[in-house]
């Protein structure tokens, strides 16, 4: 997840939902990514968050690295999957 300071300063015209784009960890290669922006209704979060899923299998963890992302487009709004509960 991105820090609150990043989420709190998103442009006002960025809607909550699922986005697609590109991501890079540190100075590494660029990979496809999807990002959720919002309250994650399934978990009933009360604070907006941004969570990125990089579509790549990494050989090791990359905690502490800088994650750079480029949002290219919007996929859909957030959904709660009641059937999973």
WOCORHU-V272798 format. One record per pair of residues at least 24 apart in sequence whose C-alpha atoms are under 7 Angstrom apart, sorted by the first residue. I is the first residue (numbers start at 1). J is the second residue. If there is no record, write none. Layout:
<<I,J> <I,J>>
//
This chain:
<<1,49> <1,50> <1,51> <1,52> <2,50> <2,51> <7,49> <7,50> <16,77> <16,78> <17,76> <17,77> <17,78> <18,74> <18,75> <18,76> <18,77> <18,78> <19,71> <19,73> <19,74> <19,75> <20,71> <20,72> <20,73> <20,74> <20,75> <21,70> <21,71> <21,72> <21,73> <22,69> <22,70> <22,71> <23,54> <23,67> <23,68> <23,69> <23,70> <24,67> <24,68> <24,69> <25,65> <25,66> <25,67> <25,68> <26,65> <26,66> <26,67> <31,55> <31,56> <40,78> <41,79> <41,80> <42,80> <42,81>>
//
